[in-house]
Amino acid sequence: KSNDVAVQSNLSTIRTEAEIFYGGTGVNTYGTAGVTNACDVAGSLFVADATIKKAIDAATAANGAGTVTCNNSVTAYAVQAQLLADNTKFWCVDSTGNAKQVGTAMLAGATACLP
């Protein structure tokens, strides 16, 4: 469970930093759109912001072989990480303010947490 708490904490950091990025470096965008479930799209907030990049790396380390998924358009984003206590569950944060556990893996292109 402590790894799941670490995942949730790191994704919370991403949510906070994403809004700082949007209003600052991103100039009212979340950077270059990346809707392929990858967290390494050049120019996206997930790569362009060092704090977000570190939080993604930490969430990846915390959930071991689990999945961290990132999608963003210029005006929205979502990040989801697989949880360990129940690996059929995921923690998701997005630009609409969601921070919640979901039971569905994020689809490519999704920029909001799925139910």
Secondary structure, DSSP 8 states (H G I E B T S, - for coil): -HHHHHHHHHHHHHHHHHHHHHHTTTSSS-BS-B-SS-S--TTBHHHH-HHHHHHHHHHHHHTTT--EEEEE-SS-EEEEEE-STTTT-EEEEETTS-EEEESS---TT--S---
